[in-house]
Amino acid sequence: MVFETEIEGFITAIQRERFVEIENLRKIFKEMKKDIATNKEDLTCDIDRPDKECLKSNVVAVDGSSYQEQYDSISINIATAYIYSNNEGKEKYLPNIKIVPPYYASLINSVDMKTLEYKIVLDLLKDGIIERPDLILLDGSMCFPDEALSYHLENVPLMRKSYEEHKSTVNEFYELILKKDIPTVAISKDPTANRYFVSLYKSTRSPSPNDEIDSWGSLGSNLMKNIGKKGMYNFISENSFIKKLMRDDSFKRTKYLEITRALRNEIPAEMLRGEICGFYMKTVREQRPFFVEIPSKFMGRVDEITRILSAFSYYSLRPGYPFPLYAAHKKVELKKKYCRNIATILRNIASKEFKGDYTLIFEEKFHDRL
């Protein structure tokens, strides 16, 4: 149907959404209330309240940041990683600058940034610059990237190079921390993948020894139906369910599940395939839960780990989120002006080398005329 005016068309579209999709959402959240009331006790458990003594723990946090400028022919990728520790003299940066084709540039940059995060802490541990930590905090997910990236490798040589470098670094990193028995966790403050839901659903059919839930029969069949492949919760992120599940709580976590079963492809860290557990955790009632991933080797120390996270999350400049990661994020945050200056230096060097051909390479990617 074609409308005479733009506003008339939008009013019709809004009404259609109101009576179809919004009604579906209303049904979903009604179901959530029932499922949460039935299953909360079986899905959650308490964690220790914050102990200031834990703030003396030797916690190392790693975060990365990336920036890119895209042109018609190339993309300038800039990535960096920063390691934060209690000893400011041991805080270090690790930068990376790469010129790549504009296609897949964002994905290459993301992989390079994750590689830097692993590499910086790996090098400092191997060189003995940082003492054996009580806990290593990584930002993001241990499960990124998975081997789905290999679908693009043949057509993009630079992607292959970035991925192979990442695979080598991440395997060396986890081999070291597992051998030295250094607890390591990865934290996602805004997870969007429904890994917990999918793992929960698959566990009812094939439980893992790395699952914490005692009795799958205690979980309501309605919940299992709703998180199944055709369940209504697939329409939204599991974040909504988890936030509602833990809305009135503090010092609480969900029970952990083995989460790599929720992936479609294997992860680069070979020794962690089928060996990563995940759970949501919350310390401050007014804040949202964050997602924690831990190699299953350290699950026997989950109370010790959550005790440290509880203290560093509660006594934080951003209450509810571990301070070391918050500090690392603020330190590593790449300012656009700073990165533009770096890109300008590269362009100035190129202008002398390419002379008249400079504009062919560095012409803006997006323009409104031919």
Sequence and secondary structure as in RCSB ss.txt:
>XXXX:A:sequence
MVFETEIEGFITAIQRERFVEIENLRKIFKEMKKDIATNKEDLTCDIDRPDKECLKSNVVAVDGSSYQEQYDSIS
INIATAYIYSNNEGKEKYLPNIKIVPPYYASLINSVDMKTLEYKIVLDLLKDGIIERPDLILLDGSMCFPDEALS
YHLENVPLMRKSYEEHKSTVNEFYELILKKDIPTVAISKDPTANRYFVSLYKSTRSPSPNDEIDSWGSLGSNLMK
NIGKKGMYNFISENSFIKKLMRDDSFKRTKYLEITRALRNEIPAEMLRGEICGFYMKTVREQRPFFVEIPSKFMG
RVDEITRILSAFSYYSLRPGYPFPLYAAHKKVELKKKYCRNIATILRNIASKEFKGDYTLIFEEKFHDRL
>XXXX:A:secstr
   SSHHHHHHHHHHHHHHTHHHHHHHHHHHHHHHHHHHHHHHEEE     GGGGGS EEEEEEEEEEEEBSS E
EEEEEEEEE SSGGG EEEEEEEEE STTHHHHHHHHHHHHHHHHHHHHHHTTSS   SEEEEES TT S GGGH
HHHTT HHHHHHHHHHHHHHHHHHHHHHHTT  EEEEESS  S HHHHHHHHHHHS  TT   S GGGS HHHHH
HHSTT GGGGS HHHHHHHHTTT SSEEE  EE GGG SS  S GGGTT EEEEEEE STTS  EEEEEEGGGGG
GHHHHHHHHHHHHHSSSSTTS HHHHHHHHHH   HHHHHHHHHHHHHHHHHHHGGGHHHHHSBS  S  
